[in-house]
Amino acid sequence: MAPVEVPDSAAEVDVCLLLEGTYPYVKGGVSTWVYDLITRLPELRFAVVHVAPERGTYTRRLYSLPANVVSLSDLFCREPLARGRDPAALQRVARAERRRHADAR
């Protein structure tokens, strides 16, 4: 599994939510509860780490990210190990993921 790169904005959060297969990519149940929790606590800053089995499983956000979500990171369980990879290439992938999430806001 590749290491998760934490964006600078995540350094100053109040709450980190580790969510498997739910918000912001799946509607209902736990996702609704998470969305309600975040939106009803606007004074807190949230980092969301979404755990998925592999890249491409969840491709579209079904919830908008409220302003108090300062970071969204995807963690893929079946991501190949980073060992032996070019560190610059890993940095490019991490930057692309951050841009993808920023553009989706």
Buried (B, 14 or more C-beta within 10 A) or exposed (E): EBEBBBBEBBEEBEBBBEBEBBBBBBEEEEBBEBBEBBBEBEEEBBBBBBBBEEEEEBEEBEBEBBEBBBBBBBBBEEBEEBEEEEEEEBEEBBEEBBEEBEEEE
